[in-house]
Amino acid sequence: MLRTAEGLREEIETWRSLTSRADDLLELAQLAQDSGDDEMLAGLDDEYVALTADFARQRTSLLFSGPYDDRNAIVTISAGAGGTEATDWAEMLMRMYLRWAERHRFGTEILDQLEGEEAGLKSVTIAIDGRTAYGLLRAERGVHRLVRISPFDSQKRRHTTFALIEVLPEVADDTEVAEIPEDELKIDTFRSQGAGGQHVNKTDSAVRITHIPTGIVAQSQNERSQHQNREFAMKVLRARLLERRIEERERELAQLRGEHVEAGWGNQIRSYVLHPYQMVKDHRTNYETSATTAVLDGDLDAFMLAELERVATDAAQLSTA
């Protein structure tokens, strides 16, 4: 609640500041025009550019229309087929989203990870704590494709590999899926395979929880305590159950609209091409950039904004159809 209140206060102050800057700029521009001061008018250009950029960034907050957009997010990255190349790509994506969260001063915590056989990660689940974290990150859901010269190929051939990004809203304690009957849960414990030293490898501290009615599975093995791992696994399970309900509603709306929606491997939302040229392109919005290093270092806001704009535009068109 404190983080949400602080976020709202910052948002209100930002809009007030933008309004004040716009009023001041308009008055100065009118004064310069009335006095014929061309030098002063030219000097206002920099402030106009800066104000426009700040407004565009703040406008993003108006695109959050979903009921869970102000929630924290739980992000799961899963390597596709491709062995070491795929697990390395999954680890690259984990770093990308951690750096993105750092840019936004969002808190992060790795809830579960399964290391690759030689390098990288088979899968990793990250909790990202910040106002509108889910609203922003939901634009990242889908298959991400990497094209590059593989550092693991002695013949230096070009490889294409995939990873799946799943984004879930964190479930609040007062939601309909907060309480799950114990008889609907199957709870298994096992020895951790993740980082954490000798302790986690000698005790059955890792926890895997299966929701029997749906078959949804969540696990956690990064904490030393079995109790903590159970709490984190339940957190992920609740989020997956909530996401299932969201997807069911989306499918119902898609049927009403006559759409056929299929989420599967090979339907990549974005391609990251590092060879033979440098390009990151989102296939939903056609937004692209050649600044591949910056993107992989967490500079994702332009891609997220473009997708949020696309979704908002589609929703507006459907509402007026």
N, C-alpha and C positions, 0 to 999 in steps of 0.2 A: 504493500500500500504506500509506504514512504517513497519508494522508487517511482511509482506511478504518479503520486502527487508532485514530486519534484520534476518529473518529465512534463506534466501539464503546466506547471509554473514556467518552466523554461520555454515551452511552446508559446504561451501567452505573451511572455516578454519579447520573444523573437518577433512575433507578428506586430506588436506595438512598436518595436524598434524599426521594422521595415516600413511601417506606415509613417512614422516620424521622419525617417530618411527620405521617403518619397515626397512628403510634403515640403521638406526643406529643399530638396532638389528642384521641385517645381517652382518654388518661390524664387530661388536663385536664378533659374533659367529664365523666368519671366522678367526678373530685374535686369539680367544681362541683355535680354532682347530689347527691353524698353530703352535701355541706355546705349544700345548699339555696341556693347563691349564684346567683340568677337573673341578676344583672348580669354575672357572669362567663360564664354560659352564652350570654347575648346577644352578648357580646364575641367569642365563638368563631365566630359565624356567618360573619364576613368571611373568616376563615382556611379555613373549610369550603368556601365558594364558590370561593376561589382554588385550594385543593387539588383540588377537583373539576374545575375548568377545566384545570389543569395535567395531571391524570391523563388527561382526555379527549384532550388534544393528544398526550401520550406514547403513548396506546393505538393511535394511528395506525400506529406502527411494527410493531405485531403483525398488521396487515392485509396486510403485504407477504409474499405467499406465492409469487410467481412466481420462477423461477430467475434472472431478470435484474433483479429489483427494486432491488438495491443498486448497480446500475451508473449511470454517467453517462448522460445522454440527449442525443439529437440531435433537434431539433424543426424541422420544415419547415412553413411557413405559405404557403399558395397562395391567391391571390385568385380568387374565382369570377367568373361573368359579371356585368357591370354597370359596366364601364369605370372611370372615376376613382373613383366611389363604392366599388367593390370593392377597388381598390388602396389607397385610404385606410383601409379597414377592416382590410386585411392589416397595414398599418403600425401601426394602433392595437393590434392583437393582439400584434405584436412588442413594442411598448412594455409591454403588460400582462405578458407573460411575463418580460421583462427585469426589470421592477420586482418581480415575484414572486420571481425568483431572487435579487435583491438583498436582499429581506426574509429569505431563508433563508441569506444569505451564501454562495451558490453562485457559482462562477466562470462567466462567459459569454464566448463568442467567436462572432462572426458569420463563418460559413464561406463563405457565398455569398449574394448578393442581386441581384435583377433589379428595377430601378426601373420604376415606372409611367410612362406616356407624359406625363402631366400632373402627377401627384402620387402619393405612396404607393409601394407595392411590389407587383409582380406575384408575387414569391415571395422568401422569405428562409429560410436554413437557419442555425440557431443551435446551437452545442454548449453544453450546460449541465453544468457539472462540480461534482458534489456527491454525497455518499452518499445513496442512495435517490432520486436525481433522476428516474430512469426510473420507479421504483415509484410516485411521486406523479404524474408527468406523463402516465403511460399513461391516467389517468382523463380526460385532455383530448382524446384521439383522436376525430376526427369532424368534422362540419360545424357551424360556428358561424354563427348568423344575427343580423344587425343590422337593427333597424328604427328609423329616425330621420328628421328633416327634413334633407335633404341640404344641406350648405353649398355644394355645387357646382351646385345647382339655383336659377336666378334666380327661379323661381316659388314657391320654398319648399314644394315638395311632399314628401310622405312617401315614402321609398324603403326597399326591403328588399333586402339583399345578403348574400352568403355568402362564407365562407372555409373552407378545409379545413386541419385541423391533423393532421399526421402526427408520431408520436413513436417514435423508434427507440432501442434500447439500444446503448450504445457497445460495440464488440467488443473483447474482451481478446486479447492476442497469442497466447494458447494455445488459442483456440477453433478449432472445425472449419472456420470460414470465414476464418481469419486469412490463410492462404496461398492465393492464387488463381493458377492457371497463367497465364503471360504470353500464351499463345496463345488464351486465352479473353477477352482484353481488347482493345478498340479504343480507342486514345488519340488524341484530337484536341486541338490547341491553337488558340487564337483570341485576339483582342484583347479585353481586359477592357472591360465596359460599366459597371462599378460605380465606386464612389468610390475615390480613391487618387491623384488628380492626373494630371499629364501622362504620367508614366512608364508607368502601366499601359495607357494608350491608345495608346502608340507601340510596344509590344512584345507578342508573342504569349505573354503570361504566363498567361492563363487556360487551364484544363485541363478537358476533358470526357472521362469514361471510360465506355465502354459494356461491360457484361458480355454477351458475345455469346450464350451459351446461354439466358439469361433475358430479355435485352433491357433489363435494369435500367440506368438512366443516373444518374451522379452527376457534379457539376461543382463547381469552385471558381474564383473569380476575384478574391477580395478581397485576396490577398497579392501583393506585388510580384514575388516569385520564382516561376518556373514550377515549381521543385522543391517549394516549400512548397504551392503549389496542388495539385500532384499528390498530395502526402501527405494533404491534407485531403479531396480527392476520393475517394481510396482509403478513408479513414476512413468517409466517408458510404456508399460502395459496400458495404463489409463490413457496416455496420449495416443497410442495405437487404436484403442477402442473408440476414442473420440474422432480420430481421423477416419475410421471406418464409417462412422455415422455421417460425417461430412461427405465422404465419397458416395454414399448411398443417396444422399439428397442431390448431389451433383448429377448422378446417373438418372435420377428421376426427372430432373429439369432437362437433361439432355434428351431424354425420350420425348418429353413434351415438345421440345424444339425440333425434333426430328433429326438430331445429331447422332453420329456414331463415334463414340470416344473409346479409344483403345490405348492403353498405356503398356508398353512392352519394350524389350530390348531391341535396339536398332532404330527406334523412333527418337533419335537424339534431339534435344532441344538446343544444344550448343556444340560447336566444334572449336577446338583449340588446335590450330595448325602451326607447328613449329618448323616444319620442313615440307616442301622446298621453299616456302615463303612464310612470313610471320602474319598470322591473322586469327583473331577470335571472332566468331560470328554466331549470333543467336538466330536460329532458323524460324522462330515464331514472329519476331519483330523485324528481322533483317538488320538489326543494329550490329555494327562491326567496328573493330579497331585493330590496328597493327601493333599496338602497345602490349604485346603478349606478356612481357616481363611484369609490367605494372598490374595487369589483370591477375596473374598468378601470385602476385604479392598482395592481393586483396582489394584491388581497385575495381569493385563490382557495381557500384551504385548506378552508373549509367545503364547497365544491362537490366538491373532491377527496375529502374524507373521506366524504361521503355516497355517492359512487360506489364507493369502495373497500369501504364497508360493504355496499352492494348486491351487489357481486361476491362478497364473502366469504360473505354469507348464501346467495346462489344456489348457490355451490360446496358449502356445508355441507348444503344441502337435497338436492343431487344425490348427495352421498356417502352420505347416509342413506336415499335412496329405494330 
